Amino acid sequence: MYKGIQAYVVLCFKPALQYTVFERVKASLVANRRNKSLTATESFLLGMVARTISTILIFPYLRAKVVLQTSTTATTSSIPQMLGAMYNKGGLASWFQGLGPELTRGVLSSAFMLMIK
């Protein structure tokens, strides 16, 4: 039940990264405008970009956590060891296996949320 629990410390940074990217880019976009807000389209697109960046940065750790939790024959007991084993077995591509569906799910929901906000 607690396999991969140490990953939650890293995974909680995903929303922080997302909102940091969103707010930093937003600030630079509206710096020279009279109206200091984004349009709905700009917010939607910026939300997509922010979520994509945060997901790509955190996804290897998330994938290692899931593999560790679901593996019945795992010889490793920590996320860094699992990342090393995944890299040795399949290279860098093994860290990002399944990234497409995660981006599709997360990016659209985040983009709509930030657009409405």
Phi and psi restraints in degrees (range 20) as a CNS / XPLOR table:
assign (resid 1 and name C) (resid 2 and name N)
       (resid 2 and name CA) (resid 2 and name C) 1.0 -102.0 20.0 2
assign (resid 2 and name N) (resid 2 and name CA)
       (resid 2 and name C) (resid 3 and name N) 1.0 11.9 20.0 2
assign (resid 2 and name C) (resid 3 and name N)
       (resid 3 and name CA) (resid 3 and name C) 1.0 -62.4 20.0 2
assign (resid 3 and name N) (resid 3 and name CA)
       (resid 3 and name C) (resid 4 and name N) 1.0 129.9 20.0 2
assign (resid 3 and name C) (resid 4 and name N)
       (resid 4 and name CA) (resid 4 and name C) 1.0 80.8 20.0 2
assign (resid 4 and name N) (resid 4 and name CA)
       (resid 4 and name C) (resid 5 and name N) 1.0 13.0 20.0 2
assign (resid 4 and name C) (resid 5 and name N)
       (resid 5 and name CA) (resid 5 and name C) 1.0 -65.5 20.0 2
assign (resid 5 and name N) (resid 5 and name CA)
       (resid 5 and name C) (resid 6 and name N) 1.0 -29.2 20.0 2
assign (resid 5 and name C) (resid 6 and name N)
       (resid 6 and name CA) (resid 6 and name C) 1.0 -65.4 20.0 2
assign (resid 6 and name N) (resid 6 and name CA)
       (resid 6 and name C) (resid 7 and name N) 1.0 -17.4 20.0 2
assign (resid 6 and name C) (resid 7 and name N)
       (resid 7 and name CA) (resid 7 and name C) 1.0 -69.2 20.0 2
assign (resid 7 and name N) (resid 7 and name CA)
       (resid 7 and name C) (resid 8 and name N) 1.0 -25.6 20.0 2
assign (resid 7 and name C) (resid 8 and name N)
       (resid 8 and name CA) (resid 8 and name C) 1.0 -63.9 20.0 2
assign (resid 8 and name N) (resid 8 and name CA)
       (resid 8 and name C) (resid 9 and name N) 1.0 -25.8 20.0 2
assign (resid 8 and name C) (resid 9 and name N)
       (resid 9 and name CA) (resid 9 and name C) 1.0 -64.3 20.0 2
assign (resid 9 and name N) (resid 9 and name CA)
       (resid 9 and name C) (resid 10 and name N) 1.0 -42.4 20.0 2
assign (resid 9 and name C) (resid 10 and name N)
       (resid 10 and name CA) (resid 10 and name C) 1.0 -75.6 20.0 2
assign (resid 10 and name N) (resid 10 and name CA)
       (resid 10 and name C) (resid 11 and name N) 1.0 -40.1 20.0 2
assign (resid 10 and name C) (resid 11 and name N)
       (resid 11 and name CA) (resid 11 and name C) 1.0 -67.5 20.0 2
assign (resid 11 and name N) (resid 11 and name CA)
       (resid 11 and name C) (resid 12 and name N) 1.0 -22.3 20.0 2
assign (resid 11 and name C) (resid 12 and name N)
       (resid 12 and name CA) (resid 12 and name C) 1.0 -72.3 20.0 2
assign (resid 12 and name N) (resid 12 and name CA)
       (resid 12 and name C) (resid 13 and name N) 1.0 -11.1 20.0 2
assign (resid 12 and name C) (resid 13 and name N)
       (resid 13 and name CA) (resid 13 and name C) 1.0 -78.5 20.0 2
assign (resid 13 and name N) (resid 13 and name CA)
       (resid 13 and name C) (resid 14 and name N) 1.0 -13.8 20.0 2
assign (resid 13 and name C) (resid 14 and name N)
       (resid 14 and name CA) (resid 14 and name C) 1.0 -58.7 20.0 2
assign (resid 14 and name N) (resid 14 and name CA)
       (resid 14 and name C) (resid 15 and name N) 1.0 -51.4 20.0 2
assign (resid 14 and name C) (resid 15 and name N)
       (resid 15 and name CA) (resid 15 and name C) 1.0 -63.9 20.0 2
assign (resid 15 and name N) (resid 15 and name CA)
       (resid 15 and name C) (resid 16 and name N) 1.0 -35.9 20.0 2
assign (resid 15 and name C) (resid 16 and name N)
       (resid 16 and name CA) (resid 16 and name C) 1.0 -62.9 20.0 2
assign (resid 16 and name N) (resid 16 and name CA)
       (resid 16 and name C) (resid 17 and name N) 1.0 -43.9 20.0 2
assign (resid 16 and name C) (resid 17 and name N)
       (resid 17 and name CA) (resid 17 and name C) 1.0 -62.3 20.0 2
assign (resid 17 and name N) (resid 17 and name CA)
       (resid 17 and name C) (resid 18 and name N) 1.0 -44.4 20.0 2
assign (resid 17 and name C) (resid 18 and name N)
       (resid 18 and name CA) (resid 18 and name C) 1.0 -59.7 20.0 2
assign (resid 18 and name N) (resid 18 and name CA)
       (resid 18 and name C) (resid 19 and name N) 1.0 -49.8 20.0 2
assign (resid 18 and name C) (resid 19 and name N)
       (resid 19 and name CA) (resid 19 and name C) 1.0 -70.6 20.0 2
assign (resid 19 and name N) (resid 19 and name CA)
       (resid 19 and name C) (resid 20 and name N) 1.0 -31.4 20.0 2
assign (resid 19 and name C) (resid 20 and name N)
       (resid 20 and name CA) (resid 20 and name C) 1.0 -65.0 20.0 2
assign (resid 20 and name N) (resid 20 and name CA)
       (resid 20 and name C) (resid 21 and name N) 1.0 -47.4 20.0 2
assign (resid 20 and name C) (resid 21 and name N)
       (resid 21 and name CA) (resid 21 and name C) 1.0 -60.5 20.0 2
assign (resid 21 and name N) (resid 21 and name CA)
       (resid 21 and name C) (resid 22 and name N) 1.0 -46.2 20.0 2
assign (resid 21 and name C) (resid 22 and name N)
       (resid 22 and name CA) (resid 22 and name C) 1.0 -58.4 20.0 2
assign (resid 22 and name N) (resid 22 and name CA)
       (resid 22 and name C) (resid 23 and name N) 1.0 -50.6 20.0 2
assign (resid 22 and name C) (resid 23 and name N)
       (resid 23 and name CA) (resid 23 and name C) 1.0 -68.4 20.0 2
assign (resid 23 and name N) (resid 23 and name CA)
       (resid 23 and name C) (resid 24 and name N) 1.0 -37.1 20.0 2
assign (resid 23 and name C) (resid 24 and name N)
       (resid 24 and name CA) (resid 24 and name C) 1.0 -66.5 20.0 2
assign (resid 24 and name N) (resid 24 and name CA)
       (resid 24 and name C) (resid 25 and name N) 1.0 -46.1 20.0 2
assign (resid 24 and name C) (resid 25 and name N)
       (resid 25 and name CA) (resid 25 and name C) 1.0 -68.9 20.0 2
assign (resid 25 and name N) (resid 25 and name CA)
       (resid 25 and name C) (resid 26 and name N) 1.0 -39.4 20.0 2
assign (resid 25 and name C) (resid 26 and name N)
       (resid 26 and name CA) (resid 26 and name C) 1.0 -58.9 20.0 2
assign (resid 26 and name N) (resid 26 and name CA)
       (resid 26 and name C) (resid 27 and name N) 1.0 -45.8 20.0 2
assign (resid 26 and name C) (resid 27 and name N)
       (resid 27 and name CA) (resid 27 and name C) 1.0 -60.2 20.0 2
assign (resid 27 and name N) (resid 27 and name CA)
       (resid 27 and name C) (resid 28 and name N) 1.0 -39.4 20.0 2
assign (resid 27 and name C) (resid 28 and name N)
       (resid 28 and name CA) (resid 28 and name C) 1.0 -73.2 20.0 2
assign (resid 28 and name N) (resid 28 and name CA)
       (resid 28 and name C) (resid 29 and name N) 1.0 -30.5 20.0 2
assign (resid 28 and name C) (resid 29 and name N)
       (resid 29 and name CA) (resid 29 and name C) 1.0 -72.3 20.0 2
assign (resid 29 and name N) (resid 29 and name CA)
       (resid 29 and name C) (resid 30 and name N) 1.0 -38.5 20.0 2
assign (resid 29 and name C) (resid 30 and name N)
       (resid 30 and name CA) (resid 30 and name C) 1.0 -96.5 20.0 2
assign (resid 30 and name N) (resid 30 and name CA)
       (resid 30 and name C) (resid 31 and name N) 1.0 4.7 20.0 2
assign (resid 30 and name C) (resid 31 and name N)
       (resid 31 and name CA) (resid 31 and name C) 1.0 -58.9 20.0 2
assign (resid 31 and name N) (resid 31 and name CA)
       (resid 31 and name C) (resid 32 and name N) 1.0 -39.6 20.0 2
assign (resid 31 and name C) (resid 32 and name N)
       (resid 32 and name CA) (resid 32 and name C) 1.0 -102.3 20.0 2
assign (resid 32 and name N) (resid 32 and name CA)
       (resid 32 and name C) (resid 33 and name N) 1.0 16.1 20.0 2
assign (resid 32 and name C) (resid 33 and name N)
       (resid 33 and name CA) (resid 33 and name C) 1.0 -100.8 20.0 2
assign (resid 33 and name N) (resid 33 and name CA)
       (resid 33 and name C) (resid 34 and name N) 1.0 153.3 20.0 2
assign (resid 33 and name C) (resid 34 and name N)
       (resid 34 and name CA) (resid 34 and name C) 1.0 -73.5 20.0 2
assign (resid 34 and name N) (resid 34 and name CA)
       (resid 34 and name C) (resid 35 and name N) 1.0 -45.4 20.0 2
assign (resid 34 and name C) (resid 35 and name N)
       (resid 35 and name CA) (resid 35 and name C) 1.0 -85.8 20.0 2
assign (resid 35 and name N) (resid 35 and name CA)
       (resid 35 and name C) (resid 36 and name N) 1.0 115.2 20.0 2
assign (resid 35 and name C) (resid 36 and name N)
       (resid 36 and name CA) (resid 36 and name C) 1.0 -87.8 20.0 2
assign (resid 36 and name N) (resid 36 and name CA)
       (resid 36 and name C) (resid 37 and name N) 1.0 40.3 20.0 2
assign (resid 36 and name C) (resid 37 and name N)
       (resid 37 and name CA) (resid 37 and name C) 1.0 -135.0 20.0 2
assign (resid 37 and name N) (resid 37 and name CA)
       (resid 37 and name C) (resid 38 and name N) 1.0 164.1 20.0 2
assign (resid 37 and name C) (resid 38 and name N)
       (resid 38 and name CA) (resid 38 and name C) 1.0 -96.7 20.0 2
assign (resid 38 and name N) (resid 38 and name CA)
       (resid 38 and name C) (resid 39 and name N) 1.0 154.0 20.0 2
assign (resid 38 and name C) (resid 39 and name N)
       (resid 39 and name CA) (resid 39 and name C) 1.0 -74.3 20.0 2
assign (resid 39 and name N) (resid 39 and name CA)
       (resid 39 and name C) (resid 40 and name N) 1.0 168.5 20.0 2
assign (resid 39 and name C) (resid 40 and name N)
       (resid 40 and name CA) (resid 40 and name C) 1.0 -62.6 20.0 2
assign (resid 40 and name N) (resid 40 and name CA)
       (resid 40 and name C) (resid 41 and name N) 1.0 -40.1 20.0 2
assign (resid 40 and name C) (resid 41 and name N)
       (resid 41 and name CA) (resid 41 and name C) 1.0 -65.6 20.0 2
assign (resid 41 and name N) (resid 41 and name CA)
       (resid 41 and name C) (resid 42 and name N) 1.0 -43.9 20.0 2
assign (resid 41 and name C) (resid 42 and name N)
       (resid 42 and name CA) (resid 42 and name C) 1.0 -62.9 20.0 2
assign (resid 42 and name N) (resid 42 and name CA)
       (resid 42 and name C) (resid 43 and name N) 1.0 -42.2 20.0 2
assign (resid 42 and name C) (resid 43 and name N)
       (resid 43 and name CA) (resid 43 and name C) 1.0 -63.5 20.0 2
assign (resid 43 and name N) (resid 43 and name CA)
       (resid 43 and name C) (resid 44 and name N) 1.0 -41.6 20.0 2
assign (resid 43 and name C) (resid 44 and name N)
       (resid 44 and name CA) (resid 44 and name C) 1.0 -61.1 20.0 2
assign (resid 44 and name N) (resid 44 and name CA)
       (resid 44 and name C) (resid 45 and name N) 1.0 -50.7 20.0 2
assign (resid 44 and name C) (resid 45 and name N)
       (resid 45 and name CA) (resid 45 and name C) 1.0 -65.3 20.0 2
assign (resid 45 and name N) (resid 45 and name CA)
       (resid 45 and name C) (resid 46 and name N) 1.0 -41.7 20.0 2
assign (resid 45 and name C) (resid 46 and name N)
       (resid 46 and name CA) (resid 46 and name C) 1.0 -66.8 20.0 2
assign (resid 46 and name N) (resid 46 and name CA)
       (resid 46 and name C) (resid 47 and name N) 1.0 -36.2 20.0 2
assign (resid 46 and name C) (resid 47 and name N)
       (resid 47 and name CA) (resid 47 and name C) 1.0 -62.7 20.0 2
assign (resid 47 and name N) (resid 47 and name CA)
       (resid 47 and name C) (resid 48 and name N) 1.0 -39.0 20.0 2
assign (resid 47 and name C) (resid 48 and name N)
       (resid 48 and name CA) (resid 48 and name C) 1.0 -63.1 20.0 2
assign (resid 48 and name N) (resid 48 and name CA)
       (resid 48 and name C) (resid 49 and name N) 1.0 -45.9 20.0 2
assign (resid 48 and name C) (resid 49 and name N)
       (resid 49 and name CA) (resid 49 and name C) 1.0 -64.7 20.0 2
assign (resid 49 and name N) (resid 49 and name CA)
       (resid 49 and name C) (resid 50 and name N) 1.0 -45.5 20.0 2
assign (resid 49 and name C) (resid 50 and name N)
       (resid 50 and name CA) (resid 50 and name C) 1.0 -62.3 20.0 2
assign (resid 50 and name N) (resid 50 and name CA)
       (resid 50 and name C) (resid 51 and name N) 1.0 -43.8 20.0 2
assign (resid 50 and name C) (resid 51 and name N)
       (resid 51 and name CA) (resid 51 and name C) 1.0 -68.3 20.0 2
assign (resid 51 and name N) (resid 51 and name CA)
       (resid 51 and name C) (resid 52 and name N) 1.0 -37.7 20.0 2
assign (resid 51 and name C) (resid 52 and name N)
       (resid 52 and name CA) (resid 52 and name C) 1.0 -61.5 20.0 2
assign (resid 52 and name N) (resid 52 and name CA)
       (resid 52 and name C) (resid 53 and name N) 1.0 -46.0 20.0 2
assign (resid 52 and name C) (resid 53 and name N)
       (resid 53 and name CA) (resid 53 and name C) 1.0 -62.7 20.0 2
assign (resid 53 and name N) (resid 53 and name CA)
       (resid 53 and name C) (resid 54 and name N) 1.0 -47.1 20.0 2
assign (resid 53 and name C) (resid 54 and name N)
       (resid 54 and name CA) (resid 54 and name C) 1.0 -66.4 20.0 2
assign (resid 54 and name N) (resid 54 and name CA)
       (resid 54 and name C) (resid 55 and name N) 1.0 -37.0 20.0 2
assign (resid 54 and name C) (resid 55 and name N)
       (resid 55 and name CA) (resid 55 and name C) 1.0 -66.9 20.0 2
assign (resid 55 and name N) (resid 55 and name CA)
       (resid 55 and name C) (resid 56 and name N) 1.0 -43.8 20.0 2
assign (resid 55 and name C) (resid 56 and name N)
       (resid 56 and name CA) (resid 56 and name C) 1.0 -63.4 20.0 2
assign (resid 56 and name N) (resid 56 and name CA)
       (resid 56 and name C) (resid 57 and name N) 1.0 -38.4 20.0 2
assign (resid 56 and name C) (resid 57 and name N)
       (resid 57 and name CA) (resid 57 and name C) 1.0 -70.6 20.0 2
assign (resid 57 and name N) (resid 57 and name CA)
       (resid 57 and name C) (resid 58 and name N) 1.0 -34.5 20.0 2
assign (resid 57 and name C) (resid 58 and name N)
       (resid 58 and name CA) (resid 58 and name C) 1.0 -96.9 20.0 2
assign (resid 58 and name N) (resid 58 and name CA)
       (resid 58 and name C) (resid 59 and name N) 1.0 -19.5 20.0 2
assign (resid 58 and name C) (resid 59 and name N)
       (resid 59 and name CA) (resid 59 and name C) 1.0 -56.6 20.0 2
assign (resid 59 and name N) (resid 59 and name CA)
       (resid 59 and name C) (resid 60 and name N) 1.0 -42.6 20.0 2
assign (resid 59 and name C) (resid 60 and name N)
       (resid 60 and name CA) (resid 60 and name C) 1.0 -56.5 20.0 2
assign (resid 60 and name N) (resid 60 and name CA)
       (resid 60 and name C) (resid 61 and name N) 1.0 -39.2 20.0 2
assign (resid 60 and name C) (resid 61 and name N)
       (resid 61 and name CA) (resid 61 and name C) 1.0 -68.0 20.0 2
assign (resid 61 and name N) (resid 61 and name CA)
       (resid 61 and name C) (resid 62 and name N) 1.0 -40.2 20.0 2
assign (resid 61 and name C) (resid 62 and name N)
       (resid 62 and name CA) (resid 62 and name C) 1.0 -63.5 20.0 2
assign (resid 62 and name N) (resid 62 and name CA)
       (resid 62 and name C) (resid 63 and name N) 1.0 -44.5 20.0 2
assign (resid 62 and name C) (resid 63 and name N)
       (resid 63 and name CA) (resid 63 and name C) 1.0 -63.1 20.0 2
assign (resid 63 and name N) (resid 63 and name CA)
       (resid 63 and name C) (resid 64 and name N) 1.0 -43.4 20.0 2
assign (resid 63 and name C) (resid 64 and name N)
       (resid 64 and name CA) (resid 64 and name C) 1.0 -62.7 20.0 2
assign (resid 64 and name N) (resid 64 and name CA)
       (resid 64 and name C) (resid 65 and name N) 1.0 -37.8 20.0 2
assign (resid 64 and name C) (resid 65 and name N)
       (resid 65 and name CA) (resid 65 and name C) 1.0 -63.2 20.0 2
assign (resid 65 and name N) (resid 65 and name CA)
       (resid 65 and name C) (resid 66 and name N) 1.0 -45.3 20.0 2
assign (resid 65 and name C) (resid 66 and name N)
       (resid 66 and name CA) (resid 66 and name C) 1.0 -65.8 20.0 2
assign (resid 66 and name N) (resid 66 and name CA)
       (resid 66 and name C) (resid 67 and name N) 1.0 -43.6 20.0 2
assign (resid 66 and name C) (resid 67 and name N)
       (resid 67 and name CA) (resid 67 and name C) 1.0 -63.0 20.0 2
assign (resid 67 and name N) (resid 67 and name CA)
       (resid 67 and name C) (resid 68 and name N) 1.0 -41.2 20.0 2
assign (resid 67 and name C) (resid 68 and name N)
       (resid 68 and name CA) (resid 68 and name C) 1.0 -64.7 20.0 2
assign (resid 68 and name N) (resid 68 and name CA)
       (resid 68 and name C) (resid 69 and name N) 1.0 -40.9 20.0 2
assign (resid 68 and name C) (resid 69 and name N)
       (resid 69 and name CA) (resid 69 and name C) 1.0 -71.6 20.0 2
assign (resid 69 and name N) (resid 69 and name CA)
       (resid 69 and name C) (resid 70 and name N) 1.0 -33.4 20.0 2
assign (resid 69 and name C) (resid 70 and name N)
       (resid 70 and name CA) (resid 70 and name C) 1.0 -92.7 20.0 2
assign (resid 70 and name N) (resid 70 and name CA)
       (resid 70 and name C) (resid 71 and name N) 1.0 -13.4 20.0 2
assign (resid 70 and name C) (resid 71 and name N)
       (resid 71 and name CA) (resid 71 and name C) 1.0 -78.4 20.0 2
assign (resid 71 and name N) (resid 71 and name CA)
       (resid 71 and name C) (resid 72 and name N) 1.0 130.0 20.0 2
assign (resid 71 and name C) (resid 72 and name N)
       (resid 72 and name CA) (resid 72 and name C) 1.0 -92.7 20.0 2
assign (resid 72 and name N) (resid 72 and name CA)
       (resid 72 and name C) (resid 73 and name N) 1.0 -15.6 20.0 2
assign (resid 72 and name C) (resid 73 and name N)
       (resid 73 and name CA) (resid 73 and name C) 1.0 -119.9 20.0 2
assign (resid 73 and name N) (resid 73 and name CA)
       (resid 73 and name C) (resid 74 and name N) 1.0 27.1 20.0 2
assign (resid 73 and name C) (resid 74 and name N)
       (resid 74 and name CA) (resid 74 and name C) 1.0 -65.9 20.0 2
assign (resid 74 and name N) (resid 74 and name CA)
       (resid 74 and name C) (resid 75 and name N) 1.0 130.8 20.0 2
assign (resid 74 and name C) (resid 75 and name N)
       (resid 75 and name CA) (resid 75 and name C) 1.0 -93.4 20.0 2
assign (resid 75 and name N) (resid 75 and name CA)
       (resid 75 and name C) (resid 76 and name N) 1.0 -5.2 20.0 2
assign (resid 75 and name C) (resid 76 and name N)
       (resid 76 and name CA) (resid 76 and name C) 1.0 -106.6 20.0 2
assign (resid 76 and name N) (resid 76 and name CA)
       (resid 76 and name C) (resid 77 and name N) 1.0 156.6 20.0 2
assign (resid 76 and name C) (resid 77 and name N)
       (resid 77 and name CA) (resid 77 and name C) 1.0 -125.1 20.0 2
assign (resid 77 and name N) (resid 77 and name CA)
       (resid 77 and name C) (resid 78 and name N) 1.0 3.9 20.0 2
assign (resid 77 and name C) (resid 78 and name N)
       (resid 78 and name CA) (resid 78 and name C) 1.0 -136.1 20.0 2
assign (resid 78 and name N) (resid 78 and name CA)
       (resid 78 and name C) (resid 79 and name N) 1.0 161.1 20.0 2
assign (resid 78 and name C) (resid 79 and name N)
       (resid 79 and name CA) (resid 79 and name C) 1.0 -64.7 20.0 2
assign (resid 79 and name N) (resid 79 and name CA)
       (resid 79 and name C) (resid 80 and name N) 1.0 -47.0 20.0 2
assign (resid 79 and name C) (resid 80 and name N)
       (resid 80 and name CA) (resid 80 and name C) 1.0 -59.4 20.0 2
assign (resid 80 and name N) (resid 80 and name CA)
       (resid 80 and name C) (resid 81 and name N) 1.0 -38.7 20.0 2
assign (resid 80 and name C) (resid 81 and name N)
       (resid 81 and name CA) (resid 81 and name C) 1.0 -65.1 20.0 2
assign (resid 81 and name N) (resid 81 and name CA)
       (resid 81 and name C) (resid 82 and name N) 1.0 -39.7 20.0 2
assign (resid 81 and name C) (resid 82 and name N)
       (resid 82 and name CA) (resid 82 and name C) 1.0 -66.1 20.0 2
assign (resid 82 and name N) (resid 82 and name CA)
       (resid 82 and name C) (resid 83 and name N) 1.0 -39.3 20.0 2
assign (resid 82 and name C) (resid 83 and name N)
       (resid 83 and name CA) (resid 83 and name C) 1.0 -60.9 20.0 2
assign (resid 83 and name N) (resid 83 and name CA)
       (resid 83 and name C) (resid 84 and name N) 1.0 -42.4 20.0 2
assign (resid 83 and name C) (resid 84 and name N)
       (resid 84 and name CA) (resid 84 and name C) 1.0 -63.7 20.0 2
assign (resid 84 and name N) (resid 84 and name CA)
       (resid 84 and name C) (resid 85 and name N) 1.0 -43.4 20.0 2
assign (resid 84 and name C) (resid 85 and name N)
       (resid 85 and name CA) (resid 85 and name C) 1.0 -65.0 20.0 2
assign (resid 85 and name N) (resid 85 and name CA)
       (resid 85 and name C) (resid 86 and name N) 1.0 -40.8 20.0 2
assign (resid 85 and name C) (resid 86 and name N)
       (resid 86 and name CA) (resid 86 and name C) 1.0 -63.8 20.0 2
assign (resid 86 and name N) (resid 86 and name CA)
       (resid 86 and name C) (resid 87 and name N) 1.0 -42.2 20.0 2
assign (resid 86 and name C) (resid 87 and name N)
       (resid 87 and name CA) (resid 87 and name C) 1.0 -64.6 20.0 2
assign (resid 87 and name N) (resid 87 and name CA)
       (resid 87 and name C) (resid 88 and name N) 1.0 -42.8 20.0 2
assign (resid 87 and name C) (resid 88 and name N)
       (resid 88 and name CA) (resid 88 and name C) 1.0 -64.8 20.0 2
assign (resid 88 and name N) (resid 88 and name CA)
       (resid 88 and name C) (resid 89 and name N) 1.0 -33.3 20.0 2
assign (resid 88 and name C) (resid 89 and name N)
       (resid 89 and name CA) (resid 89 and name C) 1.0 -81.2 20.0 2
assign (resid 89 and name N) (resid 89 and name CA)
       (resid 89 and name C) (resid 90 and name N) 1.0 -42.7 20.0 2
assign (resid 89 and name C) (resid 90 and name N)
       (resid 90 and name CA) (resid 90 and name C) 1.0 -130.3 20.0 2
assign (resid 90 and name N) (resid 90 and name CA)
       (resid 90 and name C) (resid 91 and name N) 1.0 4.7 20.0 2
assign (resid 90 and name C) (resid 91 and name N)
       (resid 91 and name CA) (resid 91 and name C) 1.0 76.1 20.0 2
assign (resid 91 and name N) (resid 91 and name CA)
       (resid 91 and name C) (resid 92 and name N) 1.0 -167.3 20.0 2
assign (resid 91 and name C) (resid 92 and name N)
       (resid 92 and name CA) (resid 92 and name C) 1.0 -62.5 20.0 2
assign (resid 92 and name N) (resid 92 and name CA)
       (resid 92 and name C) (resid 93 and name N) 1.0 -31.5 20.0 2
assign (resid 92 and name C) (resid 93 and name N)
       (resid 93 and name CA) (resid 93 and name C) 1.0 -62.0 20.0 2
assign (resid 93 and name N) (resid 93 and name CA)
       (resid 93 and name C) (resid 94 and name N) 1.0 -29.9 20.0 2
assign (resid 93 and name C) (resid 94 and name N)
       (resid 94 and name CA) (resid 94 and name C) 1.0 -67.4 20.0 2
assign (resid 94 and name N) (resid 94 and name CA)
       (resid 94 and name C) (resid 95 and name N) 1.0 -25.6 20.0 2
assign (resid 94 and name C) (resid 95 and name N)
       (resid 95 and name CA) (resid 95 and name C) 1.0 -70.5 20.0 2
assign (resid 95 and name N) (resid 95 and name CA)
       (resid 95 and name C) (resid 96 and name N) 1.0 -27.5 20.0 2
assign (resid 95 and name C) (resid 96 and name N)
       (resid 96 and name CA) (resid 96 and name C) 1.0 -110.7 20.0 2
assign (resid 96 and name N) (resid 96 and name CA)
       (resid 96 and name C) (resid 97 and name N) 1.0 15.4 20.0 2
assign (resid 96 and name C) (resid 97 and name N)
       (resid 97 and name CA) (resid 97 and name C) 1.0 -67.2 20.0 2
assign (resid 97 and name N) (resid 97 and name CA)
       (resid 97 and name C) (resid 98 and name N) 1.0 125.1 20.0 2
assign (resid 97 and name C) (resid 98 and name N)
       (resid 98 and name CA) (resid 98 and name C) 1.0 90.8 20.0 2
assign (resid 98 and name N) (resid 98 and name CA)
       (resid 98 and name C) (resid 99 and name N) 1.0 8.3 20.0 2
assign (resid 98 and name C) (resid 99 and name N)
       (resid 99 and name CA) (resid 99 and name C) 1.0 -67.1 20.0 2
assign (resid 99 and name N) (resid 99 and name CA)
       (resid 99 and name C) (resid 100 and name N) 1.0 -36.2 20.0 2
assign (resid 99 and name C) (resid 100 and name N)
       (resid 100 and name CA) (resid 100 and name C) 1.0 -55.9 20.0 2
assign (resid 100 and name N) (resid 100 and name CA)
       (resid 100 and name C) (resid 101 and name N) 1.0 -55.1 20.0 2
assign (resid 100 and name C) (resid 101 and name N)
       (resid 101 and name CA) (resid 101 and name C) 1.0 -61.9 20.0 2
assign (resid 101 and name N) (resid 101 and name CA)
       (resid 101 and name C) (resid 102 and name N) 1.0 -35.6 20.0 2
assign (resid 101 and name C) (resid 102 and name N)
       (resid 102 and name CA) (resid 102 and name C) 1.0 -65.1 20.0 2
assign (resid 102 and name N) (resid 102 and name CA)
       (resid 102 and name C) (resid 103 and name N) 1.0 -41.2 20.0 2
assign (resid 102 and name C) (resid 103 and name N)
       (resid 103 and name CA) (resid 103 and name C) 1.0 -66.4 20.0 2
assign (resid 103 and name N) (resid 103 and name CA)
       (resid 103 and name C) (resid 104 and name N) 1.0 -43.3 20.0 2
assign (resid 103 and name C) (resid 104 and name N)
       (resid 104 and name CA) (resid 104 and name C) 1.0 -59.5 20.0 2
assign (resid 104 and name N) (resid 104 and name CA)
       (resid 104 and name C) (resid 105 and name N) 1.0 -46.2 20.0 2
assign (resid 104 and name C) (resid 105 and name N)
       (resid 105 and name CA) (resid 105 and name C) 1.0 -67.7 20.0 2
assign (resid 105 and name N) (resid 105 and name CA)
       (resid 105 and name C) (resid 106 and name N) 1.0 -50.8 20.0 2
assign (resid 105 and name C) (resid 106 and name N)
       (resid 106 and name CA) (resid 106 and name C) 1.0 -75.7 20.0 2
assign (resid 106 and name N) (resid 106 and name CA)
       (resid 106 and name C) (resid 107 and name N) 1.0 -37.7 20.0 2
assign (resid 106 and name C) (resid 107 and name N)
       (resid 107 and name CA) (resid 107 and name C) 1.0 -67.4 20.0 2
assign (resid 107 and name N) (resid 107 and name CA)
       (resid 107 and name C) (resid 108 and name N) 1.0 -44.7 20.0 2
assign (resid 107 and name C) (resid 108 and name N)
       (resid 108 and name CA) (resid 108 and name C) 1.0 -66.0 20.0 2
assign (resid 108 and name N) (resid 108 and name CA)
       (resid 108 and name C) (resid 109 and name N) 1.0 -44.0 20.0 2
assign (resid 108 and name C) (resid 109 and name N)
       (resid 109 and name CA) (resid 109 and name C) 1.0 -64.9 20.0 2
assign (resid 109 and name N) (resid 109 and name CA)
       (resid 109 and name C) (resid 110 and name N) 1.0 -40.7 20.0 2
assign (resid 109 and name C) (resid 110 and name N)
       (resid 110 and name CA) (resid 110 and name C) 1.0 -67.6 20.0 2
assign (resid 110 and name N) (resid 110 and name CA)
       (resid 110 and name C) (resid 111 and name N) 1.0 -41.2 20.0 2
assign (resid 110 and name C) (resid 111 and name N)
       (resid 111 and name CA) (resid 111 and name C) 1.0 -63.2 20.0 2
assign (resid 111 and name N) (resid 111 and name CA)
       (resid 111 and name C) (resid 112 and name N) 1.0 -43.6 20.0 2
assign (resid 111 and name C) (resid 112 and name N)
       (resid 112 and name CA) (resid 112 and name C) 1.0 -65.0 20.0 2
assign (resid 112 and name N) (resid 112 and name CA)
       (resid 112 and name C) (resid 113 and name N) 1.0 -40.5 20.0 2
assign (resid 112 and name C) (resid 113 and name N)
       (resid 113 and name CA) (resid 113 and name C) 1.0 -62.7 20.0 2
assign (resid 113 and name N) (resid 113 and name CA)
       (resid 113 and name C) (resid 114 and name N) 1.0 -46.6 20.0 2
assign (resid 113 and name C) (resid 114 and name N)
       (resid 114 and name CA) (resid 114 and name C) 1.0 -70.9 20.0 2
assign (resid 114 and name N) (resid 114 and name CA)
       (resid 114 and name C) (resid 115 and name N) 1.0 -30.3 20.0 2
assign (resid 114 and name C) (resid 115 and name N)
       (resid 115 and name CA) (resid 115 and name C) 1.0 -66.8 20.0 2
assign (resid 115 and name N) (resid 115 and name CA)
       (resid 115 and name C) (resid 116 and name N) 1.0 -44.2 20.0 2
assign (resid 115 and name C) (resid 116 and name N)
       (resid 116 and name CA) (resid 116 and name C) 1.0 -70.8 20.0 2
assign (resid 116 and name N) (resid 116 and name CA)
       (resid 116 and name C) (resid 117 and name N) 1.0 -35.9 20.0 2
